[in-house]
Amino acid sequence: MASKNKPVFTCTSCGAQSPKWAGQCPECQAWNALIETVGTTGTGAAHRYAGYAAPEPVRRLETVELHGVDRMSSGIVELDRVLGGGLVVGSVILLGGDPGIGKSTLLLQGLAEISQHVATLYVTGEESAQQIALRAKRLGVNSPDLKLLAETCLETIIAAANKEQPQVLVIDSIQTLYTNNLQSAPGSVAQVRETAAQLVRFAKHTATAAILVGHVTKEGLLAGPRVLEHMVDTVLYFEGDRSSSFRLVRSFKNRFGAVNEIGVFAMTDRGLQEVTNPSAMFVSRDRVKSPGSVTLVTQEGTRPLLVEVQALVDKSPLANPRRLTVGLNSSRLAMLLAILHRHADCVLYDRDVFVSVVGGVRVIEPAADLAICLAVVSSLRNQALPWDTVVFGEVGLSGEVRPVQRGVDRVREALKLGFSRAIIPDANTTRHLPDAMTVISAHRIGEAIEQAFG
């Protein structure tokens, strides 16, 4: 009979192990570096991992047989887009987001569709089965084949999964689970890492698609050890302003699809509804644009997305003028203001500058630089751009307008939504651009401002 695993304390700095916790590592003298881990004292300890299979033999790369990636549709088109085409058999997905943003709602709706075709198991550690049933009734979800399990003990969950043999397993949430091999409380670094590691092993060895829900910290990062994001195949984040009905699911890591792909949803009283044409929702259709408003064509994964960038420039009563952003990088705004001052003679050192992306969208790519600059100049001069104009391009420190990826796709998306004029980098002007679009190319930021405002 194999001896039971005993918890040991491992130093995060040097890797030394100790049978007891101490404030200082006895080897490298690092403070508060000892964390609880599972020891492997018995020869059969590793074989007690759920779903453990015998190790594969060493093989040459050229002898490995290649097979297509088997996917299952979630029944939600926007979620399938973010995943790269659907759930991959044997993959592990980590879904994070703020409390109450819609993680459990989305998964319940998705599982209700999937359970009509394959076996599923929804494990809830935060709610009872009655609470899940009440939510399903409120959302109008009718799925008699969807199975629920309210449990937080990992060993019990794995035993139930081995019995039910689901093809899709949802854990809501990973921070509520614990394993009997550790004495620390659920949600601790050791518990999150160990329970996640065993669930990953189970998913890989049983070809089960596992979805783990993760809590986030007040900084917006996933709670628990950073290694959690390295262990899984896909990391999805729920984004969105609670004051807005729109919700975005963004892919930050995906071994089976594009990174930074987004799916757009609208929160309603019947749950999350898909938004098939988000550009039309985020862009104002007012034909009389106000000063400081510019339409940007950003690229989110494989999808071009039109959003409205607004800027407000006003005289500041403060010694240090304010620079605030919503949905953009504030450090990049400070850099762009310096570029405008140096290369476009825009005096802004005594002005407050506020820049926002409308609709709760978060833009992280540098292709928004040119739109931000033109929005700031538009507000400063109190001169609006034509309503049918779109903008994209990266701005360098020397004032040059640099090209961005997928320029043709961006222009075509703008043309489909009724825009007929585009201000883009000179290097993005190719013969593949549609003839119906009036393209204005710019090599430097001064040229772009001159072309935009005359």
C-alpha positions as CSV (number, residue, x, y, z in Angstrom):
1,M,0.0,0.0,0.0
2,A,1.4,3.4,-1.0
3,S,2.0,5.9,1.7
4,K,-0.1,9.0,1.8
5,N,1.3,12.2,0.3
6,K,2.5,14.6,3.0
7,P,2.5,18.4,2.4
8,V,5.9,20.0,2.2
9,F,6.9,23.6,1.9
10,T,8.9,24.7,-1.1
11,C,10.9,27.9,-1.5
12,T,9.8,29.9,-4.6
13,S,13.3,31.4,-4.9
14,C,15.7,28.5,-4.7
15,G,13.4,25.4,-4.7
16,A,14.5,24.1,-1.3
17,Q,12.0,22.0,0.6
18,S,11.2,22.0,4.3
19,P,8.8,19.8,6.3
20,K,7.5,22.8,8.3
21,W,6.7,26.4,7.4
22,A,9.1,29.1,8.4
23,G,9.2,32.8,7.7
24,Q,12.7,32.5,6.2
25,C,14.0,29.9,3.8
26,P,16.8,27.9,5.5
27,E,18.8,27.7,2.3
28,C,18.7,31.0,0.5
29,Q,17.4,33.1,3.5
30,A,14.5,34.6,1.4
31,W,11.6,35.9,3.5
32,N,8.0,34.7,3.0
33,A,9.1,32.4,0.2
34,L,7.9,29.0,1.5
35,I,4.6,27.8,0.1
36,E,2.8,24.5,0.7
37,T,3.1,21.8,-2.0
38,V,2.3,18.1,-2.3
39,G,5.2,15.8,-1.5
40,T,5.7,12.5,-3.3
41,T,6.8,10.2,-0.5
42,G,5.3,7.0,-1.9
43,T,6.3,5.2,-5.0
44,G,2.7,5.0,-6.2
45,A,1.8,8.6,-5.3
46,A,1.9,9.8,-8.8
47,H,-0.5,7.1,-9.9
48,R,-3.2,8.4,-7.6
49,Y,-3.6,11.4,-9.8
50,A,-7.1,11.3,-11.3
51,G,-7.1,10.2,-14.9
52,Y,-3.4,9.1,-14.8
53,A,-2.2,7.1,-17.7
54,A,1.1,5.3,-18.3
55,P,3.8,7.6,-19.7
56,E,4.3,7.5,-23.4
57,P,7.7,6.3,-24.8
58,V,10.2,8.6,-26.3
59,R,9.7,9.1,-30.0
60,R,11.3,11.0,-32.9
61,L,9.4,14.1,-34.1
62,E,9.1,12.7,-37.6
63,T,7.3,9.6,-36.4
64,V,4.5,11.5,-34.7
65,E,1.3,11.1,-36.6
66,L,-0.6,14.3,-37.3
67,H,-4.4,14.4,-36.9
68,G,-6.9,17.1,-37.3
69,V,-8.1,19.1,-34.3
70,D,-11.5,17.8,-33.3
71,R,-13.8,20.6,-32.2
72,M,-17.3,20.8,-30.7
73,S,-19.6,23.8,-31.3
74,S,-20.7,25.5,-28.2
75,G,-23.9,26.6,-29.9
76,I,-22.9,30.2,-29.4
77,V,-21.3,31.7,-32.6
78,E,-19.4,34.5,-30.8
79,L,-17.9,32.1,-28.3
80,D,-16.9,29.7,-31.0
81,R,-15.2,32.6,-32.8
82,V,-13.1,33.4,-29.7
83,L,-12.2,29.8,-29.2
84,G,-11.0,29.6,-32.8
85,G,-13.9,27.5,-34.1
86,G,-15.3,25.6,-31.1
87,L,-14.2,23.6,-28.1
88,V,-11.2,21.4,-28.8
89,V,-11.3,17.8,-27.4
90,G,-9.0,17.5,-24.4
91,S,-8.4,21.2,-24.1
92,V,-8.5,23.3,-20.9
93,I,-10.0,26.8,-20.9
94,L,-9.6,29.4,-18.2
95,L,-12.4,32.0,-18.1
96,G,-11.9,35.1,-15.9
97,G,-13.8,38.3,-15.3
98,D,-15.2,40.6,-12.7
99,P,-17.9,39.3,-10.3
100,G,-21.4,39.5,-11.8
101,I,-20.2,40.3,-15.4
102,G,-21.8,37.1,-16.8
103,K,-19.4,34.2,-16.7
104,S,-21.8,31.7,-15.2
105,T,-24.6,32.9,-17.4
106,L,-22.6,32.4,-20.5
107,L,-21.4,28.9,-19.5
108,L,-24.9,27.9,-18.5
109,Q,-26.3,29.0,-21.9
110,G,-23.5,27.3,-23.7
111,L,-23.8,24.0,-21.8
112,A,-27.5,23.9,-22.4
113,E,-26.8,23.9,-26.1
114,I,-23.9,21.4,-25.9
115,S,-25.8,19.0,-23.7
116,Q,-28.3,18.3,-26.5
117,H,-25.5,16.6,-28.4
118,V,-22.8,15.3,-26.0
119,A,-22.6,14.5,-22.3
120,T,-21.8,17.5,-20.0
121,L,-21.2,18.1,-16.3
122,Y,-21.5,21.5,-14.6
123,V,-19.7,21.5,-11.2
124,T,-20.5,24.5,-9.0
125,G,-18.6,25.3,-5.9
126,E,-20.2,28.7,-5.2
127,E,-23.9,28.0,-5.8
128,S,-26.3,25.2,-5.0
129,A,-28.1,23.2,-7.6
130,Q,-31.3,25.0,-6.7
131,Q,-29.7,28.4,-7.5
132,I,-28.5,27.1,-10.8
133,A,-31.9,25.8,-11.6
134,L,-33.5,29.2,-10.7
135,R,-31.0,31.0,-13.0
136,A,-31.8,28.5,-15.8
137,K,-35.6,29.2,-15.4
138,R,-35.0,32.9,-15.4
139,L,-33.0,32.7,-18.6
140,G,-35.4,30.3,-20.3
141,V,-32.8,27.6,-20.5
142,N,-34.4,24.2,-21.0
143,S,-31.9,21.3,-21.1
144,P,-33.0,18.1,-19.4
145,D,-29.7,16.4,-20.2
146,L,-27.5,18.9,-18.4
147,K,-26.1,17.4,-15.2
148,L,-25.2,19.4,-12.1
149,L,-22.9,18.7,-9.2
150,A,-22.5,21.0,-6.2
151,E,-19.1,20.0,-4.8
152,T,-15.8,21.5,-3.8
153,C,-13.7,18.4,-3.0
154,L,-11.5,17.6,-6.0
155,E,-11.4,13.9,-5.4
156,T,-15.2,13.7,-5.3
157,I,-15.4,15.7,-8.5
158,I,-13.0,13.5,-10.3
159,A,-14.8,10.4,-9.2
160,A,-18.1,11.7,-10.4
161,A,-16.5,12.7,-13.7
162,N,-15.0,9.3,-14.2
163,K,-18.5,7.8,-13.6
164,E,-20.4,10.2,-15.8
165,Q,-17.7,10.5,-18.5
166,P,-18.7,14.0,-19.8
167,Q,-17.2,15.3,-22.9
168,V,-17.4,18.9,-21.6
169,L,-16.7,19.6,-17.9
170,V,-17.2,23.1,-16.3
171,I,-15.7,24.0,-12.9
172,D,-17.2,27.1,-11.4
173,S,-14.8,28.2,-9.9
174,I,-11.3,26.9,-9.5
175,Q,-10.7,29.0,-6.4
176,T,-13.4,27.1,-4.5
177,L,-11.8,23.7,-4.9
178,Y,-9.6,21.9,-2.5
179,T,-7.7,18.6,-2.5
180,N,-7.3,16.3,0.5
181,N,-3.5,16.2,-0.1
182,L,-3.1,19.7,1.2
183,Q,-4.1,21.3,4.5
184,S,-4.3,24.9,3.3
185,A,-7.7,26.6,2.7
186,P,-9.4,26.6,-0.7
187,G,-8.2,29.5,-2.9
188,S,-4.7,29.5,-1.6
189,V,-1.8,29.4,-4.1
190,A,-1.0,25.7,-3.3
191,Q,-4.7,24.6,-3.6
192,V,-5.3,26.5,-6.9
193,R,-2.1,25.2,-8.5
194,E,-2.6,21.6,-7.4
195,T,-6.3,21.3,-8.2
196,A,-5.8,22.9,-11.6
197,A,-2.8,20.6,-12.3
198,Q,-4.9,17.5,-11.6
199,L,-7.8,18.8,-13.7
200,V,-5.5,19.4,-16.6
201,R,-4.2,15.8,-16.3
202,F,-7.7,14.5,-16.2
203,A,-8.7,16.5,-19.3
204,K,-5.7,15.4,-21.3
205,H,-5.9,11.7,-20.5
206,T,-9.7,11.4,-20.9
207,A,-10.1,13.7,-23.9
208,T,-12.5,15.9,-21.9
209,A,-12.9,19.6,-22.8
210,A,-12.6,21.4,-19.4
211,I,-13.6,25.0,-18.7
212,L,-12.3,26.5,-15.4
213,V,-13.8,29.7,-14.1
214,G,-11.3,31.9,-12.3
215,H,-11.7,34.9,-10.0
216,V,-9.9,38.1,-10.6
217,T,-8.1,40.5,-8.3
218,K,-8.9,44.2,-7.9
219,E,-6.1,44.9,-10.5
220,G,-8.1,42.8,-13.0
221,L,-5.7,39.8,-13.0
222,L,-6.6,36.2,-12.4
223,A,-6.3,35.3,-8.8
224,G,-3.9,32.6,-7.8
225,P,-0.5,31.6,-9.1
226,R,0.7,32.9,-12.5
227,V,1.5,29.3,-13.5
228,L,-2.3,28.7,-13.7
229,E,-2.4,30.6,-17.0
230,H,0.6,28.6,-18.3
231,M,-1.0,25.2,-17.6
232,V,-4.2,25.8,-19.6
233,D,-4.6,25.9,-23.3
234,T,-6.8,29.0,-23.6
235,V,-7.2,32.0,-21.4
236,L,-10.4,34.1,-21.9
237,Y,-11.3,37.3,-20.1
238,F,-14.7,38.9,-19.8
239,E,-14.5,42.7,-20.3
240,G,-17.0,45.5,-20.2
241,D,-18.4,48.4,-18.3
242,R,-21.2,47.4,-15.9
243,S,-23.0,50.6,-16.8
244,S,-23.1,49.4,-20.4
245,S,-25.1,46.4,-21.6
246,F,-22.2,45.2,-23.9
247,R,-19.8,42.4,-22.8
248,L,-16.7,41.4,-24.6
249,V,-15.0,38.0,-24.3
250,R,-11.3,38.4,-25.3
251,S,-8.8,35.6,-25.9
252,F,-5.4,36.4,-24.3
253,K,-3.9,32.9,-25.0
254,N,-5.1,30.3,-27.4
255,R,-3.1,27.3,-28.6
256,F,-5.8,26.4,-31.1
257,G,-6.7,29.8,-32.5
258,A,-6.0,33.5,-32.9
259,V,-5.0,35.6,-29.9
260,N,-6.9,38.8,-29.0
261,E,-10.0,37.5,-30.8
262,I,-13.1,38.9,-29.3
263,G,-16.8,37.9,-29.0
264,V,-19.4,40.6,-28.4
265,F,-22.5,40.1,-26.3
266,A,-25.3,42.2,-25.0
267,M,-26.7,41.5,-21.5
268,T,-30.5,41.3,-21.4
269,D,-33.1,40.0,-19.0
270,R,-32.9,36.7,-21.0
271,G,-29.2,36.4,-20.5
272,L,-26.4,37.1,-22.9
273,Q,-27.4,37.7,-26.5
274,E,-24.9,37.7,-29.4
275,V,-24.0,40.9,-31.3
276,T,-23.3,39.8,-34.8
277,N,-22.3,43.3,-36.1
278,P,-20.6,45.0,-33.2
279,S,-19.2,47.8,-35.4
280,A,-22.7,49.1,-36.0
281,M,-23.3,49.2,-32.3
282,F,-20.1,51.0,-31.3
283,V,-20.0,53.7,-34.0
284,S,-22.3,56.7,-34.0
285,R,-24.5,57.0,-37.1
286,D,-24.9,60.7,-36.7
287,R,-24.0,62.5,-39.9
288,V,-23.0,65.6,-38.0
289,K,-19.9,64.7,-36.1
290,S,-18.8,66.9,-33.2
291,P,-15.3,68.1,-32.7
292,G,-13.0,65.6,-31.0
293,S,-14.8,62.5,-32.4
294,V,-13.0,60.2,-34.8
295,T,-13.9,56.7,-36.1
296,L,-11.2,54.2,-35.6
297,V,-10.9,50.8,-37.4
298,T,-9.1,48.5,-34.9
299,Q,-8.3,44.8,-35.4
300,E,-9.4,42.4,-32.7
301,G,-7.9,39.0,-33.7
302,T,-9.3,38.2,-37.1
303,R,-12.1,40.7,-36.9
304,P,-11.9,44.4,-38.0
305,L,-13.9,46.5,-35.5
306,L,-15.1,50.1,-35.9
307,V,-15.2,52.1,-32.7
308,E,-15.5,55.8,-31.9
309,V,-12.6,57.6,-30.2
310,Q,-13.5,60.9,-28.4
311,A,-11.2,63.5,-27.1
312,L,-11.7,66.6,-25.0
313,V,-9.0,69.3,-24.8
314,D,-9.6,72.2,-22.4
315,K,-7.6,74.9,-20.7
316,S,-6.3,73.6,-17.3
317,P,-6.4,75.5,-14.1
318,L,-3.8,73.2,-12.5
319,A,-0.1,73.4,-12.6
320,N,0.0,69.8,-13.8
321,P,-2.7,69.3,-16.4
322,R,-4.6,66.1,-16.3
323,R,-4.3,63.3,-18.9
324,L,-7.0,60.7,-18.5
325,T,-8.0,57.8,-20.7
326,V,-10.9,55.3,-20.8
327,G,-10.3,52.2,-22.8
328,L,-6.8,53.2,-23.8
329,N,-3.3,53.2,-22.4
330,S,-2.6,56.4,-20.5
331,S,1.1,56.1,-20.9
332,R,0.7,56.0,-24.7
333,L,-1.4,59.1,-24.6
334,A,1.4,61.0,-22.9
335,M,3.8,59.9,-25.6
336,L,1.4,60.9,-28.4
337,L,0.9,64.4,-26.9
338,A,4.7,64.8,-26.9
339,I,4.8,63.8,-30.5
340,L,2.1,66.3,-31.4
341,H,4.0,69.1,-29.6
342,R,7.3,68.3,-31.3
343,H,6.3,67.4,-34.8
344,A,2.9,69.1,-35.3
345,D,3.3,72.3,-33.3
346,C,0.3,71.5,-31.1
347,V,0.8,73.2,-27.7
348,L,-0.9,71.1,-25.1
349,Y,1.3,71.6,-22.0
350,D,-1.3,73.9,-20.4
351,R,-4.3,71.8,-21.4
352,D,-6.3,69.0,-19.8
353,V,-6.7,66.1,-22.2
354,F,-9.3,63.4,-21.9
355,V,-9.6,60.5,-24.4
356,S,-12.2,57.8,-24.3
357,V,-13.4,54.9,-26.4
358,V,-17.2,54.8,-26.6
359,G,-19.1,51.7,-25.7
360,G,-16.8,50.2,-23.0
361,V,-14.4,48.8,-25.6
362,R,-10.7,48.5,-24.7
363,V,-8.3,49.1,-27.5
364,I,-4.7,47.9,-26.9
365,E,-3.1,47.9,-30.4
366,P,-0.9,50.8,-31.6
367,A,-3.0,51.3,-34.7
368,A,-5.2,53.6,-32.6
369,D,-2.3,56.2,-32.4
370,L,-3.4,58.2,-35.5
371,A,-7.0,58.3,-34.4
372,I,-6.1,59.6,-31.0
373,C,-3.9,62.3,-32.4
374,L,-6.6,63.5,-34.9
375,A,-9.2,63.4,-32.2
376,V,-7.0,65.6,-29.9
377,V,-6.3,68.1,-32.7
378,S,-10.0,68.1,-33.7
379,S,-11.0,69.1,-30.1
380,L,-8.1,71.6,-29.8
381,R,-9.1,73.4,-33.1
382,N,-12.8,72.9,-32.5
383,Q,-13.0,71.5,-36.0
384,A,-14.8,68.2,-36.7
385,L,-13.8,65.6,-39.2
386,P,-16.3,64.5,-41.9
387,W,-18.8,61.9,-40.7
388,D,-17.8,59.4,-43.4
389,T,-14.1,59.3,-42.5
390,V,-12.3,56.4,-40.8
391,V,-8.7,56.5,-39.4
392,F,-6.0,54.0,-38.4
393,G,-2.2,54.0,-38.2
394,E,0.7,53.8,-35.7
395,V,2.6,57.0,-35.0
396,G,6.4,56.7,-34.3
397,L,8.5,58.9,-32.0
398,S,10.0,60.8,-35.0
399,G,6.5,61.7,-36.2
400,E,6.2,59.1,-39.0
401,V,2.9,57.3,-39.6
402,R,3.8,53.6,-39.6
403,P,1.8,50.8,-41.3
404,V,-0.4,48.3,-39.4
405,Q,-1.5,44.8,-40.2
406,R,-4.5,43.8,-42.3
407,G,-5.0,47.3,-43.7
408,V,-7.1,46.1,-46.6
409,D,-9.5,44.2,-44.3
410,R,-10.0,47.3,-42.2
411,V,-10.8,49.5,-45.2
412,R,-13.3,46.9,-46.5
413,E,-15.1,46.7,-43.2
414,A,-15.5,50.5,-43.1
415,L,-16.8,50.5,-46.7
416,K,-19.5,47.9,-45.7
417,L,-20.7,50.2,-43.0
418,G,-21.1,53.2,-45.3
419,F,-17.8,55.0,-44.8
420,S,-16.3,56.4,-48.0
421,R,-13.1,58.2,-46.9
422,A,-10.1,56.7,-45.0
423,I,-6.9,58.3,-43.6
424,I,-4.3,55.6,-43.4
425,P,-0.5,55.1,-43.4
426,D,1.2,55.6,-46.8
427,A,2.7,52.1,-46.6
428,N,-0.8,50.6,-46.3
429,T,-1.9,51.9,-49.7
430,T,-1.9,49.0,-52.0
431,R,-3.7,48.1,-55.3
432,H,-5.9,45.7,-53.4
433,L,-7.8,48.5,-51.7
434,P,-11.5,48.9,-52.9
435,D,-12.0,51.6,-55.5
436,A,-15.2,52.9,-53.9
437,M,-13.1,54.1,-50.9
438,T,-11.3,57.4,-51.1
439,V,-8.0,56.7,-49.5
440,I,-5.9,59.6,-48.1
441,S,-2.3,58.4,-47.3
442,A,0.0,60.1,-44.9
443,H,3.7,59.6,-44.3
444,R,4.1,61.9,-41.3
445,I,1.7,63.1,-38.5
446,G,1.8,66.7,-39.9
447,E,0.7,65.4,-43.3
448,A,-2.2,63.5,-41.7
449,I,-3.4,66.6,-39.8
450,E,-3.2,68.8,-42.9
451,Q,-5.1,66.2,-45.0
452,A,-7.8,65.8,-42.3
453,F,-8.4,69.5,-41.5
454,G,-7.0,71.3,-44.5
